[in-house]
Every structure is written in C-alpha cells, then in structure tokens.
Amino acid sequence: MSKMTKSQLMQELSAKSGLTKKDVVMMMDNLVKLAYVQVKKNGEFVVPGLGKLVKVHRDARMGRNPATGASIQIPAKTVVKFRVAKAAKEAVL
C-alpha cells in the first residue's frame, strides 16, 4: 500500500465530511496557517487526538564532522517538534 497523497487526503476528507474538496483544502490551509502562528506566538499548538507542535530551544553543543572526524561547535537554535498524543499512539500501535 502506498502513502496517501495530499490530493487523496483532501478527496477522502471531502467524501467523509460532505464538504466540497475546495472547502476542505481551504480549511486545511487555514488550520496549517493557524498552527504556525500559534506555535510562533505561544510555543505550542494542539491537535486534539493527534498531538501537538511545540517550539523547543536546543543548547549549543559539540558535534563531529563525519567526513573528517573534526570536532565542530553547533550553535544554539530553536526547533519545532511534533509530539504524538497518547490516544494516537494507542490507536496505531
């Protein structure tokens, strides 16, 4: 079985919700934009039953260049992670 494409996902959501595919695409685009804004502003965005996007600070650390073996300094940075909800883990596993 192959991965579901964005088009297939939108078609499936459209069929299950009774909304037009255009409405589903617009709703999903708005959900994604809202998630980005909320993570940037509040540090997290929760999708109930699925998980949450969280903004996490990574401290500076020493790393190693795999090609040369030389030690390098990796600077501190902020990253976004997705934490899967317990309900989603239980449903899938």
N, C-alpha and C positions, 0 to 999 in steps of 0.2 A: 504494500500500500504506500502511495506517495504522499508527500506533505500537502496540506491544503493551501492553495494559493489565496492571495487576498481577494481575488475575484470570486473564487469558490466560497470563501468565508462570507462575503457580502451577500451572495446568492442564497446561501443557507440561512443566514440571519433574516433575510427578506422573506423567505418562504415560511419560516417559523413565527415571525412576528406579524405578518400581514401587511407590513410596510413596503413601500416601493424600494427597489435597490438603491435608487438615488437618495432617498431619505435615510437609509441605513448607512450609506457611505458618508453622508453629511454628519450624521450623529456620531459615527466612529471618529471622524476627523475632529469634531468638536471635543469629544472625550479625550483624545490624544493631546490636543492643544491645552485643555484644562489641566490634564495631568502634568504637562511640562511647567505650566505657570505655578501650580500648587507646589510642586517639588522645589522649584527655584525659590518660592516665597516662604514656604513653611517647612521644607526639608523632607516632606513625605506626602504621598498620595495613595489612598487605599482603594482597591477594587474589591468590594466585599465578596468573599467566597473564592477569590483567585489569589490575591496577595497585595503587596504594596511596593511602590517605588520609594526608595529612601536615598537621601543625599548623605554621603559618608566622607569624612576627612581622612585621608591617608597621610601618615607622617613620612618625613624624609627617611630614606634608608639606603644602605649599601647594597649594590647588586653586582652581577658579574656578566661581562660580555661573553656570550657562549662561543663566539668565533675565536677570540684571542685569550680568554681567561682573565683579562684585566678587570680589576675592581673599578666600579663606577658609582658615583653618587646619584641616586634617584631622588628628585626633588619632591617635596610635599605637594599634594594636589587633592582636589575634591572630585569624587566619582559618584555615579548613580548606580545603585544596585537594585535588583528585584528580589524581594523576599516572598517566597511562596507561602500561602496560607495553609494552616494545618488541614482544613477541610479539603483543599485541592490535593494535598499530598495523599490523604487517605482515599480520596476518590480515584486517583490514578494508580497508586501503589497497592 
